[in-house]
Amino acid sequence: MAERFPGQIAVKLGFDEALAHRIEAGADCFLMPSRFEPCGLNQMYSLRYGTPPIVRATGGLADTVIDVSEASLADKTANGFVLQEATPHALWLAIERVCQTWQDKRLWQRIQQNGMRCNFSWAHAANEYAILYRDAIESHHA
């Protein structure tokens, strides 16, 4: 197919990390409907690049991707699309929601910007842990 349609289809055998990041950054969305995902880095790359992820609510995907809803749009946390069930039908419905949302360019840009504002740095995580530990110590001494 790549020979038949040059410039439209390409084949790259092997792994090239820089190319992988460019593809993810240039995509409209990133599909990651994992059944199990303890952490996941690709959805975080996608969020950083403004590529809204489509994920299943599991593990780190559920911790990092906030489903587009009225409430999450209002509080500016909506950054992707989350499906609850690991079924083809649930995936289809999520992709339909993505396609409908993509039609509204201003809304799509808001979702992209929300994702790009996410902070998954170790400095941020360490600060959150420090607050958690401080609160635990204070409640223990109260």
C-alpha positions as CSV (number, residue, x, y, z in Angstrom):
1,M,0.0,0.0,0.0
2,A,2.9,2.4,0.8
3,E,4.3,1.8,-2.7
4,R,0.9,2.3,-4.3
5,F,0.0,5.5,-2.3
6,P,3.3,7.3,-1.7
7,G,2.9,10.4,0.5
8,Q,-0.4,9.0,2.0
9,I,0.7,5.7,3.5
10,A,4.1,4.9,5.0
11,V,5.6,1.9,6.7
12,K,8.4,2.1,9.3
13,L,9.7,-1.2,10.7
14,G,11.5,-0.8,14.0
15,F,11.2,1.7,16.8
16,D,12.2,5.3,16.6
17,E,11.3,7.2,19.8
18,A,11.5,10.7,18.2
19,L,9.2,9.6,15.4
20,A,6.8,8.0,17.9
21,H,6.6,11.3,19.8
22,R,6.0,13.3,16.5
23,I,3.3,10.9,15.5
24,E,1.6,11.2,18.8
25,A,1.9,15.0,18.8
26,G,0.5,15.3,15.3
27,A,-2.5,13.0,15.8
28,D,-6.0,14.3,16.4
29,C,-6.5,11.9,19.3
30,F,-4.7,9.0,20.9
31,L,-6.5,5.7,21.5
32,M,-5.4,3.7,24.5
33,P,-8.4,1.4,25.5
34,S,-6.3,-0.8,27.9
35,R,-7.9,-3.5,30.0
36,F,-5.0,-3.1,32.5
37,E,-2.5,-0.2,32.8
38,P,-0.7,0.4,36.0
39,C,0.6,3.8,35.0
40,G,0.9,4.6,31.3
41,L,3.1,7.3,29.8
42,N,1.6,7.7,26.4
43,Q,-1.6,9.4,27.6
44,M,0.6,11.9,29.5
45,Y,2.6,12.5,26.3
46,S,-0.6,13.0,24.5
47,L,-2.0,15.4,27.0
48,R,1.3,17.4,26.9
49,Y,1.1,17.6,23.1
50,G,-2.6,18.6,23.0
51,T,-3.7,15.2,21.6
52,P,-6.7,14.2,23.7
53,P,-6.5,10.6,24.7
54,I,-9.4,8.1,24.5
55,V,-8.8,5.6,27.4
56,R,-10.6,3.0,29.4
57,A,-11.0,3.8,33.1
58,T,-8.2,1.7,34.6
59,G,-5.0,2.3,36.6
60,G,-3.0,5.3,35.7
61,L,-5.3,6.1,32.8
62,A,-8.2,6.7,35.2
63,D,-5.8,8.8,37.3
64,T,-4.7,11.1,34.6
65,V,-7.4,11.4,32.0
66,I,-10.5,13.4,33.0
67,D,-13.6,12.6,30.9
68,V,-15.3,15.4,29.0
69,S,-18.5,16.3,30.8
70,E,-20.4,19.4,31.7
71,A,-18.8,19.4,35.2
72,S,-15.2,18.8,34.0
73,L,-15.6,21.4,31.3
74,A,-16.9,23.9,33.8
75,D,-13.9,23.4,36.2
76,K,-11.5,23.2,33.2
77,T,-10.2,19.7,34.0
78,A,-11.7,17.9,30.9
79,N,-8.7,16.6,28.9
80,G,-9.9,13.4,27.2
81,F,-12.5,10.7,26.8
82,V,-12.9,7.8,29.2
83,L,-14.9,4.7,28.6
84,Q,-15.9,2.6,31.6
85,E,-16.5,-0.8,30.0
86,A,-14.0,-2.9,28.0
87,T,-16.4,-3.6,25.2
88,P,-16.4,-2.8,21.5
89,H,-19.7,-1.0,22.0
90,A,-18.3,1.2,24.7
91,L,-15.3,2.0,22.5
92,W,-17.6,2.8,19.6
93,L,-19.7,5.2,21.8
94,A,-16.5,6.9,23.0
95,I,-15.3,7.4,19.4
96,E,-18.7,8.8,18.4
97,R,-18.4,11.3,21.3
98,V,-14.9,12.2,20.2
99,C,-16.1,12.8,16.6
100,Q,-19.0,15.0,17.7
101,T,-16.8,17.0,20.1
102,W,-14.1,17.5,17.4
103,Q,-16.7,19.3,15.2
104,D,-16.8,22.1,17.8
105,K,-13.3,23.6,17.2
106,R,-13.4,26.0,20.2
107,L,-14.5,23.2,22.5
108,W,-11.8,20.9,21.1
109,Q,-9.1,23.6,21.7
110,R,-10.3,24.0,25.3
111,I,-9.9,20.2,25.9
112,Q,-6.4,20.4,24.3
113,Q,-5.4,23.3,26.4
114,N,-6.7,21.6,29.6
115,G,-4.5,18.6,28.8
116,M,-1.4,20.7,28.0
117,R,-1.8,22.4,31.5
118,C,-1.6,19.1,33.3
119,N,1.4,18.8,35.6
120,F,2.8,15.2,36.0
121,S,6.2,16.3,37.2
122,W,7.9,14.6,40.1
123,A,8.1,18.0,41.8
124,H,4.3,18.3,41.7
125,A,3.9,14.7,42.9
126,A,6.4,15.2,45.8
127,N,4.6,18.4,46.9
128,E,1.2,16.5,46.9
129,Y,2.8,13.7,49.0
130,A,4.3,16.3,51.4
131,I,0.8,17.8,51.9
132,L,-0.7,14.3,52.5
133,Y,1.9,13.5,55.1
134,R,1.6,16.8,56.8
135,D,-2.2,16.4,57.0
136,A,-1.8,12.9,58.4
137,I,0.7,14.1,61.1
138,E,-1.6,17.0,62.0
139,S,-4.6,14.8,62.3
140,H,-2.7,12.2,64.4
141,H,-1.6,15.0,66.9
142,A,-5.1,16.5,67.1
